[in-house]
Amino acid sequence: MKNCNRITQIASDGQERPLTLAEKTHLHSHLFFCPGCRAFYDNSKTLSKMMKDFKSKDTK
Ligand SMILES: [Zn+2]
């Protein structure tokens, strides 16, 4: 897949800020065809959630 670098960048950005509609469309249409990026996206979501959980525990 030729756009994988771009897609993984968008997936990472999506953990930091809301994505634009164009970015979301681009991301999800690519994820549909590319298992590698889908795995990366799932991992980055899980990691991001873990970091948030860790931070919220830290402040308590
Ligand atoms: Zn890809």
N, CA, C, O and the ligand as a Tripos MOL2 file, in Angstrom:
@<TRIPOS>MOLECULE
protein
  241   239    61     0     0
PROTEIN
NO_CHARGES

@<TRIPOS>ATOM
      1 N           0.8390   -1.2130    0.0000 N.3       1 MET1
      2 CA          0.0000    0.0000    0.0000 C.3       1 MET1
      3 C           0.8730    1.2630    0.0000 C.2       1 MET1
      4 O           1.7550    1.4070    0.8460 O.2       1 MET1
      5 N           0.6340    2.1430   -0.9160 N.am      2 LYS2
      6 CA          1.5320    3.2890   -1.0880 C.3       2 LYS2
      7 C           1.3410    4.3980   -0.0570 C.2       2 LYS2
      8 O           2.2610    5.1790    0.1850 O.2       2 LYS2
      9 N           0.1520    4.4740    0.5540 N.am      3 ASN3
     10 CA         -0.1190    5.5940    1.4540 C.3       3 ASN3
     11 C           0.1060    5.2870    2.9290 C.2       3 ASN3
     12 O          -0.2860    6.0720    3.7920 O.2       3 ASN3
     13 N           0.7300    4.1610    3.2210 N.am      4 CYS4
     14 CA          0.8120    3.7270    4.6190 C.3       4 CYS4
     15 C           1.4770    4.7530    5.5350 C.2       4 CYS4
     16 O           1.0060    4.9690    6.6510 O.2       4 CYS4
     17 N           2.5610    5.3890    5.0900 N.am      5 ASN5
     18 CA          3.2130    6.3870    5.9380 C.3       5 ASN5
     19 C           2.2760    7.5290    6.2870 C.2       5 ASN5
     20 O           2.2050    7.9750    7.4320 O.2       5 ASN5
     21 N           1.5610    7.9900    5.2760 N.am      6 ARG6
     22 CA          0.6080    9.0840    5.4800 C.3       6 ARG6
     23 C          -0.5100    8.6600    6.4480 C.2       6 ARG6
     24 O          -0.9180    9.4240    7.3230 O.2       6 ARG6
     25 N          -0.9850    7.4360    6.2680 N.am      7 ILE7
     26 CA         -2.0860    6.9330    7.0860 C.3       7 ILE7
     27 C          -1.6750    6.7640    8.5380 C.2       7 ILE7
     28 O          -2.4290    7.1170    9.4450 O.2       7 ILE7
     29 N          -0.4870    6.2260    8.7630 N.am      8 THR8
     30 CA         -0.0440    6.0650   10.1490 C.3       8 THR8
     31 C           0.1680    7.4310   10.8050 C.2       8 THR8
     32 O          -0.0420    7.5870   12.0080 O.2       8 THR8
     33 N           0.5840    8.4180   10.0070 N.am      9 GLN9
     34 CA          0.7110    9.7810   10.5280 C.3       9 GLN9
     35 C          -0.6550   10.3320   10.9470 C.2       9 GLN9
     36 O          -0.7930   10.9150   12.0220 O.2       9 GLN9
     37 N          -1.6510   10.1440   10.0990 N.am     10 ILE10
     38 CA         -3.0100   10.5970   10.4290 C.3      10 ILE10
     39 C          -3.5250    9.8850   11.6750 C.2      10 ILE10
     40 O          -4.1290   10.5020   12.5520 O.2      10 ILE10
     41 N          -3.2730    8.5620   11.7410 N.am     11 ALA11
     42 CA         -3.7210    7.7840   12.8950 C.3      11 ALA11
     43 C          -3.0860    8.3080   14.1840 C.2      11 ALA11
     44 O          -3.7540    8.3960   15.2150 O.2      11 ALA11
     45 N          -1.8010    8.6550   14.1290 N.am     12 SER12
     46 CA         -1.1310    9.2260   15.3000 C.3      12 SER12
     47 C          -1.7010   10.5940   15.6470 C.2      12 SER12
     48 O          -1.9600   10.8900   16.8130 O.2      12 SER12
     49 N          -1.8920   11.4220   14.6320 N.am     13 ASP13
     50 CA         -2.4600   12.7520   14.8500 C.3      13 ASP13
     51 C          -3.8350   12.6620   15.5000 C.2      13 ASP13
     52 O          -4.2030   13.4920   16.3320 O.2      13 ASP13
     53 N          -4.5840   11.6350   15.1020 N.am     14 GLY14
     54 CA         -5.9360   11.4540   15.6320 C.3      14 GLY14
     55 C          -5.9770   11.2240   17.1330 C.2      14 GLY14
     56 O          -7.0140   11.4250   17.7650 O.2      14 GLY14
     57 N          -4.8570   10.8040   17.7090 N.am     15 GLN15
     58 CA         -4.8010   10.6460   19.1650 C.3      15 GLN15
     59 C          -4.5210   11.9770   19.8530 C.2      15 GLN15
     60 O          -4.7320   12.1140   21.0580 O.2      15 GLN15
     61 N          -4.0420   12.9670   19.0800 N.am     16 GLU16
     62 CA         -3.6480   14.2520   19.6600 C.3      16 GLU16
     63 C          -4.6680   15.3580   19.4150 C.2      16 GLU16
     64 O          -4.7790   16.3030   20.1960 O.2      16 GLU16
     65 N          -5.4020   15.2270   18.3320 N.am     17 ARG17
     66 CA         -6.3370   16.2960   17.9420 C.3      17 ARG17
     67 C          -7.4560   15.6920   17.1210 C.2      17 ARG17
     68 O          -7.2980   14.6060   16.5630 O.2      17 ARG17
     69 N          -8.6180   16.3990   17.0350 N.am     18 PRO18
     70 CA         -9.6870   15.8870   16.1720 C.3      18 PRO18
     71 C          -9.2630   15.9280   14.7090 C.2      18 PRO18
     72 O          -8.6560   16.9020   14.2620 O.2      18 PRO18
     73 N          -9.5790   14.8800   13.9670 N.am     19 LEU19
     74 CA         -9.2430   14.8390   12.5430 C.3      19 LEU19
     75 C         -10.2920   15.5750   11.7290 C.2      19 LEU19
     76 O         -11.4560   15.6570   12.1190 O.2      19 LEU19
     77 N          -9.8660   16.1080   10.5950 N.am     20 THR20
     78 CA        -10.8210   16.7160    9.6720 C.3      20 THR20
     79 C         -11.6120   15.6160    8.9670 C.2      20 THR20
     80 O         -11.2210   14.4490    8.9690 O.2      20 THR20
     81 N         -12.7120   16.0070    8.3750 N.am     21 LEU21
     82 CA        -13.5430   15.0290    7.6620 C.3      21 LEU21
     83 C         -12.7590   14.3580    6.5330 C.2      21 LEU21
     84 O         -12.8870   13.1540    6.3100 O.2      21 LEU21
     85 N         -11.9570   15.1400    5.8310 N.am     22 ALA22
     86 CA        -11.1410   14.5780    4.7430 C.3      22 ALA22
     87 C         -10.1450   13.5600    5.2630 C.2      22 ALA22
     88 O          -9.9390   12.5100    4.6550 O.2      22 ALA22
     89 N          -9.5240   13.8790    6.3970 N.am     23 GLU23
     90 CA         -8.5600   12.9520    6.9980 C.3      23 GLU23
     91 C          -9.2380   11.6630    7.4420 C.2      23 GLU23
     92 O          -8.7220   10.5680    7.2160 O.2      23 GLU23
     93 N         -10.4040   11.8010    8.0780 N.am     24 LYS24
     94 CA        -11.1460   10.6130    8.5140 C.3      24 LYS24
     95 C         -11.5350    9.7330    7.3410 C.2      24 LYS24
     96 O         -11.3960    8.5120    7.4020 O.2      24 LYS24
     97 N         -12.0170   10.3430    6.2850 N.am     25 THR25
     98 CA        -12.4150    9.5910    5.0980 C.3      25 THR25
     99 C         -11.2270    8.8490    4.5130 C.2      25 THR25
    100 O         -11.3170    7.6690    4.1760 O.2      25 THR25
    101 N         -10.1100    9.5600    4.3970 N.am     26 HIS26
    102 CA         -8.8700    8.9990    3.8780 C.3      26 HIS26
    103 C          -8.4180    7.8330    4.7540 C.2      26 HIS26
    104 O          -8.0870    6.7620    4.2460 O.2      26 HIS26
    105 N          -8.4050    8.0400    6.0550 N.am     27 LEU27
    106 CA         -7.9680    7.0350    7.0250 C.3      27 LEU27
    107 C          -8.8190    5.7820    6.9370 C.2      27 LEU27
    108 O          -8.2980    4.6780    6.7800 O.2      27 LEU27
    109 N         -10.1310    5.9560    7.0380 N.am     28 HIS28
    110 CA        -10.9920    4.7770    7.1250 C.3      28 HIS28
    111 C         -11.1020    4.0200    5.8040 C.2      28 HIS28
    112 O         -11.2530    2.7990    5.7980 O.2      28 HIS28
    113 N         -11.0280    4.7310    4.6990 N.am     29 SER29
    114 CA        -11.0680    4.0120    3.4250 C.3      29 SER29
    115 C          -9.7810    3.2060    3.2440 C.2      29 SER29
    116 O          -9.8040    2.1320    2.6430 O.2      29 SER29
    117 N          -8.6610    3.7170    3.7570 N.am     30 HIS30
    118 CA         -7.4000    2.9660    3.6900 C.3      30 HIS30
    119 C          -7.4170    1.7800    4.6590 C.2      30 HIS30
    120 O          -7.0030    0.6760    4.3040 O.2      30 HIS30
    121 N          -7.8970    2.0150    5.8780 N.am     31 LEU31
    122 CA         -7.9190    0.9460    6.8880 C.3      31 LEU31
    123 C          -8.7300   -0.2510    6.4220 C.2      31 LEU31
    124 O          -8.4270   -1.3960    6.7560 O.2      31 LEU31
    125 N          -9.7700    0.0360    5.6410 N.am     32 PHE32
    126 CA        -10.6300   -1.0250    5.1380 C.3      32 PHE32
    127 C          -9.8430   -2.0270    4.2980 C.2      32 PHE32
    128 O         -10.1290   -3.2250    4.3180 O.2      32 PHE32
    129 N          -8.8490   -1.5280    3.5610 N.am     33 PHE33
    130 CA         -8.0810   -2.3870    2.6480 C.3      33 PHE33
    131 C          -6.7280   -2.8120    3.2050 C.2      33 PHE33
    132 O          -6.0940   -3.7050    2.6440 O.2      33 PHE33
    133 N          -6.2700   -2.2020    4.2870 N.am     34 CYS34
    134 CA         -4.8930   -2.4070    4.7310 C.3      34 CYS34
    135 C          -4.8310   -2.9260    6.1710 C.2      34 CYS34
    136 O          -4.9350   -2.1350    7.1090 O.2      34 CYS34
    137 N          -4.6660   -4.2200    6.3610 N.am     35 PRO35
    138 CA         -4.6220   -4.8060    7.7100 C.3      35 PRO35
    139 C          -3.4690   -4.2560    8.5520 C.2      35 PRO35
    140 O          -3.5940   -4.1250    9.7690 O.2      35 PRO35
    141 N          -2.3410   -3.9330    7.8990 N.am     36 GLY36
    142 CA         -1.1910   -3.4090    8.6380 C.3      36 GLY36
    143 C          -1.5130   -2.1070    9.3400 C.2      36 GLY36
    144 O          -1.2130   -1.9410   10.5220 O.2      36 GLY36
    145 N          -2.1310   -1.1720    8.6060 N.am     37 CYS37
    146 CA         -2.4820    0.1170    9.1890 C.3      37 CYS37
    147 C          -3.6250   -0.0250   10.1880 C.2      37 CYS37
    148 O          -3.7010    0.7210   11.1650 O.2      37 CYS37
    149 N          -4.5060   -0.9770    9.9420 N.am     38 ARG38
    150 CA         -5.6060   -1.2220   10.8850 C.3      38 ARG38
    151 C          -5.0240   -1.6580   12.2420 C.2      38 ARG38
    152 O          -5.4640   -1.1960   13.2940 O.2      38 ARG38
    153 N          -4.0460   -2.5390   12.1950 N.am     39 ALA39
    154 CA         -3.3870   -2.9900   13.4300 C.3      39 ALA39
    155 C          -2.6820   -1.8230   14.1150 C.2      39 ALA39
    156 O          -2.7420   -1.6810   15.3370 O.2      39 ALA39
    157 N          -2.0100   -0.9830   13.3140 N.am     40 PHE40
    158 CA         -1.3330    0.1920   13.8720 C.3      40 PHE40
    159 C          -2.3290    1.1290   14.5390 C.2      40 PHE40
    160 O          -2.0890    1.6310   15.6370 O.2      40 PHE40
    161 N          -3.4510    1.3570   13.8590 N.am     41 TYR41
    162 CA         -4.4820    2.2600   14.3710 C.3      41 TYR41
    163 C          -5.0630    1.7220   15.6750 C.2      41 TYR41
    164 O          -5.2200    2.4730   16.6370 O.2      41 TYR41
    165 N          -5.3850    0.4230   15.7170 N.am     42 ASP42
    166 CA         -5.9050   -0.1870   16.9390 C.3      42 ASP42
    167 C          -4.8920   -0.0690   18.0800 C.2      42 ASP42
    168 O          -5.2560    0.2460   19.2130 O.2      42 ASP42
    169 N          -3.6240   -0.3250   17.7720 N.am     43 ASN43
    170 CA         -2.5740   -0.1950   18.7800 C.3      43 ASN43
    171 C          -2.4690    1.2210   19.3050 C.2      43 ASN43
    172 O          -2.3480    1.4350   20.5110 O.2      43 ASN43
    173 N          -2.5150    2.1940   18.4000 N.am     44 SER44
    174 CA         -2.3390    3.5750   18.8350 C.3      44 SER44
    175 C          -3.5250    4.0220   19.6870 C.2      44 SER44
    176 O          -3.3620    4.8160   20.6140 O.2      44 SER44
    177 N          -4.7180    3.5110   19.3720 N.am     45 LYS45
    178 CA         -5.8880    3.8190   20.2100 C.3      45 LYS45
    179 C          -5.7240    3.2080   21.5950 C.2      45 LYS45
    180 O          -6.0020    3.8600   22.6010 O.2      45 LYS45
    181 N          -5.2740    1.9640   21.6480 N.am     46 THR46
    182 CA         -5.0810    1.2780   22.9260 C.3      46 THR46
    183 C          -4.0150    1.9780   23.7580 C.2      46 THR46
    184 O          -4.1890    2.1930   24.9580 O.2      46 THR46
    185 N          -2.8990    2.3330   23.1010 N.am     47 LEU47
    186 CA         -1.8140    3.0300   23.7950 C.3      47 LEU47
    187 C          -2.2820    4.3690   24.3500 C.2      47 LEU47
    188 O          -1.9780    4.7280   25.4880 O.2      47 LEU47
    189 N          -3.0290    5.1000   23.5230 N.am     48 SER48
    190 CA         -3.5130    6.4110   23.9230 C.3      48 SER48
    191 C          -4.4330    6.3040   25.1350 C.2      48 SER48
    192 O          -4.3650    7.1190   26.0550 O.2      48 SER48
    193 N          -5.2990    5.2810   25.1240 N.am     49 LYS49
    194 CA         -6.2060    5.0520   26.2400 C.3      49 LYS49
    195 C          -5.4180    4.6850   27.5050 C.2      49 LYS49
    196 O          -5.7260    5.1610   28.5980 O.2      49 LYS49
    197 N          -4.3970    3.8330   27.3400 N.am     50 MET50
    198 CA         -3.5720    3.4430   28.4800 C.3      50 MET50
    199 C          -2.8670    4.6510   29.0900 C.2      50 MET50
    200 O          -2.7810    4.7820   30.3110 O.2      50 MET50
    201 N          -2.3610    5.5400   28.2170 N.am     51 MET51
    202 CA         -1.6780    6.7370   28.7030 C.3      51 MET51
    203 C          -2.6330    7.6290   29.4740 C.2      51 MET51
    204 O          -2.2740    8.1890   30.5100 O.2      51 MET51
    205 N          -3.8660    7.7610   28.9610 N.am     52 LYS52
    206 CA         -4.8610    8.5960   29.6440 C.3      52 LYS52
    207 C          -5.2270    7.9950   30.9980 C.2      52 LYS52
    208 O          -5.3330    8.7110   31.9930 O.2      52 LYS52
    209 N          -5.4220    6.6620   31.0300 N.am     53 ASP53
    210 CA         -5.7400    5.9950   32.2910 C.3      53 ASP53
    211 C          -4.6120    6.1690   33.2920 C.2      53 ASP53
    212 O          -4.8410    6.4100   34.4770 O.2      53 ASP53
    213 N          -3.3950    6.0440   32.7950 N.am     54 PHE54
    214 CA         -2.2210    6.1890   33.6570 C.3      54 PHE54
    215 C          -2.1420    7.5880   34.2500 C.2      54 PHE54
    216 O          -1.8760    7.7600   35.4390 O.2      54 PHE54
    217 N          -2.3770    8.5890   33.3970 N.am     55 LYS55
    218 CA         -2.3270    9.9870   33.8560 C.3      55 LYS55
    219 C          -3.4100   10.2710   34.8870 C.2      55 LYS55
    220 O          -3.1610   10.9430   35.8880 O.2      55 LYS55
    221 N          -4.6160    9.7550   34.6400 N.am     56 SER56
    222 CA         -5.7100   10.0490   35.5610 C.3      56 SER56
    223 C          -5.4650    9.3680   36.9120 C.2      56 SER56
    224 O          -5.8520    9.8940   37.9560 O.2      56 SER56
    225 N          -4.8220    8.1970   36.8840 N.am     57 LYS57
    226 CA         -4.4680    7.5410   38.1490 C.3      57 LYS57
    227 C          -3.4070    8.3550   38.8920 C.2      57 LYS57
    228 O          -3.4210    8.4670   40.1180 O.2      57 LYS57
    229 N          -2.4960    8.9130   38.1100 N.am     58 ASP58
    230 CA         -1.3800    9.6520   38.6870 C.3      58 ASP58
    231 C          -1.8340   10.8920   39.4610 C.2      58 ASP58
    232 O          -1.2080   11.2790   40.4480 O.2      58 ASP58
    233 N          -2.9360   11.5140   39.0000 N.am     59 THR59
    234 CA         -3.3730   12.7550   39.6220 C.3      59 THR59
    235 C          -4.2160   12.5130   40.8750 C.2      59 THR59
    236 O          -4.4670   13.4340   41.6520 O.2      59 THR59
    237 N          -4.6510   11.2630   41.0630 N.am     60 LYS60
    238 CA         -5.5220   10.9940   42.2120 C.3      60 LYS60
    239 C          -4.7220   10.8470   43.5200 C.2      60 LYS60
    240 O          -5.3060   10.6190   44.5790 O.2      60 LYS60
    241 ZN         -1.5930    0.9180    5.0390 Zn       61 ZN61
@<TRIPOS>BOND
     1     1     2 1
     2     2     3 1
     3     3     4 2
     4     3     5 am
     5     5     6 1
     6     6     7 1
     7     7     8 2
     8     7     9 am
     9     9    10 1
    10    10    11 1
    11    11    12 2
    12    11    13 am
    13    13    14 1
    14    14    15 1
    15    15    16 2
    16    15    17 am
    17    17    18 1
    18    18    19 1
    19    19    20 2
    20    19    21 am
    21    21    22 1
    22    22    23 1
    23    23    24 2
    24    23    25 am
    25    25    26 1
    26    26    27 1
    27    27    28 2
    28    27    29 am
    29    29    30 1
    30    30    31 1
    31    31    32 2
    32    31    33 am
    33    33    34 1
    34    34    35 1
    35    35    36 2
    36    35    37 am
    37    37    38 1
    38    38    39 1
    39    39    40 2
    40    39    41 am
    41    41    42 1
    42    42    43 1
    43    43    44 2
    44    43    45 am
    45    45    46 1
    46    46    47 1
    47    47    48 2
    48    47    49 am
    49    49    50 1
    50    50    51 1
    51    51    52 2
    52    51    53 am
    53    53    54 1
    54    54    55 1
    55    55    56 2
    56    55    57 am
    57    57    58 1
    58    58    59 1
    59    59    60 2
    60    59    61 am
    61    61    62 1
    62    62    63 1
    63    63    64 2
    64    63    65 am
    65    65    66 1
    66    66    67 1
    67    67    68 2
    68    67    69 am
    69    69    70 1
    70    70    71 1
    71    71    72 2
    72    71    73 am
    73    73    74 1
    74    74    75 1
    75    75    76 2
    76    75    77 am
    77    77    78 1
    78    78    79 1
    79    79    80 2
    80    79    81 am
    81    81    82 1
    82    82    83 1
    83    83    84 2
    84    83    85 am
    85    85    86 1
    86    86    87 1
    87    87    88 2
    88    87    89 am
    89    89    90 1
    90    90    91 1
    91    91    92 2
    92    91    93 am
    93    93    94 1
    94    94    95 1
    95    95    96 2
    96    95    97 am
    97    97    98 1
    98    98    99 1
    99    99   100 2
   100    99   101 am
   101   101   102 1
   102   102   103 1
   103   103   104 2
   104   103   105 am
   105   105   106 1
   106   106   107 1
   107   107   108 2
   108   107   109 am
   109   109   110 1
   110   110   111 1
   111   111   112 2
   112   111   113 am
   113   113   114 1
   114   114   115 1
   115   115   116 2
   116   115   117 am
   117   117   118 1
   118   118   119 1
   119   119   120 2
   120   119   121 am
   121   121   122 1
   122   122   123 1
   123   123   124 2
   124   123   125 am
   125   125   126 1
   126   126   127 1
   127   127   128 2
   128   127   129 am
   129   129   130 1
   130   130   131 1
   131   131   132 2
   132   131   133 am
   133   133   134 1
   134   134   135 1
   135   135   136 2
   136   135   137 am
   137   137   138 1
   138   138   139 1
   139   139   140 2
   140   139   141 am
   141   141   142 1
   142   142   143 1
   143   143   144 2
   144   143   145 am
   145   145   146 1
   146   146   147 1
   147   147   148 2
   148   147   149 am
   149   149   150 1
   150   150   151 1
   151   151   152 2
   152   151   153 am
   153   153   154 1
   154   154   155 1
   155   155   156 2
   156   155   157 am
   157   157   158 1
   158   158   159 1
   159   159   160 2
   160   159   161 am
   161   161   162 1
   162   162   163 1
   163   163   164 2
   164   163   165 am
   165   165   166 1
   166   166   167 1
   167   167   168 2
   168   167   169 am
   169   169   170 1
   170   170   171 1
   171   171   172 2
   172   171   173 am
   173   173   174 1
   174   174   175 1
   175   175   176 2
   176   175   177 am
   177   177   178 1
   178   178   179 1
   179   179   180 2
   180   179   181 am
   181   181   182 1
   182   182   183 1
   183   183   184 2
   184   183   185 am
   185   185   186 1
   186   186   187 1
   187   187   188 2
   188   187   189 am
   189   189   190 1
   190   190   191 1
   191   191   192 2
   192   191   193 am
   193   193   194 1
   194   194   195 1
   195   195   196 2
   196   195   197 am
   197   197   198 1
   198   198   199 1
   199   199   200 2
   200   199   201 am
   201   201   202 1
   202   202   203 1
   203   203   204 2
   204   203   205 am
   205   205   206 1
   206   206   207 1
   207   207   208 2
   208   207   209 am
   209   209   210 1
   210   210   211 1
   211   211   212 2
   212   211   213 am
   213   213   214 1
   214   214   215 1
   215   215   216 2
   216   215   217 am
   217   217   218 1
   218   218   219 1
   219   219   220 2
   220   219   221 am
   221   221   222 1
   222   222   223 1
   223   223   224 2
   224   223   225 am
   225   225   226 1
   226   226   227 1
   227   227   228 2
   228   227   229 am
   229   229   230 1
   230   230   231 1
   231   231   232 2
   232   231   233 am
   233   233   234 1
   234   234   235 1
   235   235   236 2
   236   235   237 am
   237   237   238 1
   238   238   239 1
   239   239   240 2
@<TRIPOS>SUBSTRUCTURE
     1 MET1         2 RESIDUE 1 A MET
     2 LYS2         6 RESIDUE 1 A LYS
     3 ASN3        10 RESIDUE 1 A ASN
     4 CYS4        14 RESIDUE 1 A CYS
     5 ASN5        18 RESIDUE 1 A ASN
     6 ARG6        22 RESIDUE 1 A ARG
     7 ILE7        26 RESIDUE 1 A ILE
     8 THR8        30 RESIDUE 1 A THR
     9 GLN9        34 RESIDUE 1 A GLN
    10 ILE10       38 RESIDUE 1 A ILE
    11 ALA11       42 RESIDUE 1 A ALA
    12 SER12       46 RESIDUE 1 A SER
    13 ASP13       50 RESIDUE 1 A ASP
    14 GLY14       54 RESIDUE 1 A GLY
    15 GLN15       58 RESIDUE 1 A GLN
    16 GLU16       62 RESIDUE 1 A GLU
    17 ARG17       66 RESIDUE 1 A ARG
    18 PRO18       70 RESIDUE 1 A PRO
    19 LEU19       74 RESIDUE 1 A LEU
    20 THR20       78 RESIDUE 1 A THR
    21 LEU21       82 RESIDUE 1 A LEU
    22 ALA22       86 RESIDUE 1 A ALA
    23 GLU23       90 RESIDUE 1 A GLU
    24 LYS24       94 RESIDUE 1 A LYS
    25 THR25       98 RESIDUE 1 A THR
    26 HIS26      102 RESIDUE 1 A HIS
    27 LEU27      106 RESIDUE 1 A LEU
    28 HIS28      110 RESIDUE 1 A HIS
    29 SER29      114 RESIDUE 1 A SER
    30 HIS30      118 RESIDUE 1 A HIS
    31 LEU31      122 RESIDUE 1 A LEU
    32 PHE32      126 RESIDUE 1 A PHE
    33 PHE33      130 RESIDUE 1 A PHE
    34 CYS34      134 RESIDUE 1 A CYS
    35 PRO35      138 RESIDUE 1 A PRO
    36 GLY36      142 RESIDUE 1 A GLY
    37 CYS37      146 RESIDUE 1 A CYS
    38 ARG38      150 RESIDUE 1 A ARG
    39 ALA39      154 RESIDUE 1 A ALA
    40 PHE40      158 RESIDUE 1 A PHE
    41 TYR41      162 RESIDUE 1 A TYR
    42 ASP42      166 RESIDUE 1 A ASP
    43 ASN43      170 RESIDUE 1 A ASN
    44 SER44      174 RESIDUE 1 A SER
    45 LYS45      178 RESIDUE 1 A LYS
    46 THR46      182 RESIDUE 1 A THR
    47 LEU47      186 RESIDUE 1 A LEU
    48 SER48      190 RESIDUE 1 A SER
    49 LYS49      194 RESIDUE 1 A LYS
    50 MET50      198 RESIDUE 1 A MET
    51 MET51      202 RESIDUE 1 A MET
    52 LYS52      206 RESIDUE 1 A LYS
    53 ASP53      210 RESIDUE 1 A ASP
    54 PHE54      214 RESIDUE 1 A PHE
    55 LYS55      218 RESIDUE 1 A LYS
    56 SER56      222 RESIDUE 1 A SER
    57 LYS57      226 RESIDUE 1 A LYS
    58 ASP58      230 RESIDUE 1 A ASP
    59 THR59      234 RESIDUE 1 A THR
    60 LYS60      238 RESIDUE 1 A LYS
    61 ZN61       241 GROUP 0 **** ****
